[in-house]
């Protein structure tokens, strides 16, 4: 019996539904794989049947792919949970951007798939990345002349008027 290459195996629609999560795709693909395997068994040449070990090998390979997708889904959930925990630790802290232009107390943090963005009390937003400064409270303002903290009278060359 000849099988046309364009014959429909499932007889139904090939849409995945409204939600396209990897797990749902894997489940639908797994169901499609089983339907294809059954159709292959029904339509095989009786004089040259498919080897049972080949069928099991195909099934095992597909099961391994499905398990990998489920593992990735669980890792994504774990990373999201970690990001939420990290985000909650920033709320109430004083943050300064890497370039020093944006600073203030963190009021909220939004978690995106590619990073965190902190919203400050002054309306500013900071991408949380390497180089930001974070402290429990805003730094206190001191006079410029009081930069000598060790009492030696030497401010380590930080005076801009010394001409060097």
N, C-alpha and C positions, 0 to 999 in steps of 0.2 A: 504494500500500500504506500503510495507516494503522499508525502505531506507537503502542502504548499507552504512556502517560507513566510507568507503573510497571514497565515491562519491565526485567528485569535484563540489563545489558550483558555483564558478565564471567561470569556464571553461578556465581561463587564467593563466598566470604565477603568482607566488606568490612572485616575487622579488620586492624589494622596489625601484629599480632604482639606479643610481650612487651615489646619496646623501642620507645619512642615518640620517637626522636630526630627532629629536624627534617629531617635528610638522608634518613632512611628514609621519612618521610612524603612528602617531595618526590619521591622515586623512585617510591613507590607511586602517588602522585597523577599523576606523569608517565606511568606505565604505564596508569593508568585513563584519562588524557586520550587516549592513543593508541588505546585500545580504543573509547572514545567516538567518536573521529574516524573510525575504521574503520566502526563501526556506523552513524554518520551518513552515510558515503559509500555503504554498502550499502543503506540505507533511504531515500535521498533520492528526490525526485520526478524521474523521468527527463525530464519535460518542462521542469523548472526546476532543473538541477543546481547544486550549490554551486560558487561561483567558486573557482578554484585560488589566486588571490591572497588570498582570504579565509582559506582553509585555511592558507596559509603565514604569514599574519599571526597567526592563532591559535597556531600552533606556535612562532613566534618570541617571542610574548608569554609563553607558558608557559616556554620555554627561559630567558628573561630572569629570570623569577621563580625558577626552579630555581637559576640561577647566583647570584642574590642570596642565597638560603638557604645555598648552599655557602660563599659569602664570609662570611656571618655566623657560620657554624660555625667557619671558620678564624680569624676574629677572636676568638671565644670561647676557642679553644685558645691563641691568643697572649696574651690577657688572663690566663688561668689560669697560663700559664708565667711571666708577669710577676709575678703574685701570689706564686708559689712562690719566685721569686728574691728578691722583697722580704721575704718571711717568713723566709728563711734568713739575711738580713742582721740581723734582730732578735735571733736566738738568741745568748746570752752577753752581751747589753747590759743595762744598768740602765735600767728604765723606770718612770715615774711617771704615773699617770692624770691626766686633765685637771683633775679636782677635787682631786687631791693626796691622796686617801684610800687609794689602793692603790699600792704601790711595791715593787720588788724586781728581782732578776735574772731575765731571761727564760730559761726552760728549754725551752719549745716554743711553736710558733705553729700554730694551726689556720686553714686557709684555707676560707672559706665563700663562697658565690656573692655575698654582699652585703658581705663585709669579712673582716678578719683579727682573731683573738682570741689574745692572748698569755697563756700560762700562766706564772706566776712561781714562783720557788723556794719561796716561802712558801705556795703554793697559790692565791694570788689570781689573778684573771683581769682583763685589760684589753682593751677594745675599742680597736683601733688606729684613731685618728681625729685630727682636728685638735685641738691643745692638749696632747697628751701630751709628756712630757719624756723624752729619750733620751740616754744617755751611755755611754761605754765602761766606766765603773766607778761604784760607789756613791759618793755625795759623802762627803767626810770630815767628821766632826763637829768643830766648833770651838766654843770658849766664846763666850757671848753678848757678853762685854765686849771680845772681840778683833775686833769687826766693823770697826774703824777700820783700813783697809788702806793708806791713803796716808800715815800718820804725822802728819797735821795736827792730830789731837786732836778733829776734828769728825766725828761719825758721821752727818752729813746729816739730822739730825732723826729718826732711827729710834728714839730712846729713848722708850719709852712713858710715862715719868714726867715729861716736861717740861711737861705741862699745856696744850699748844697744840692 
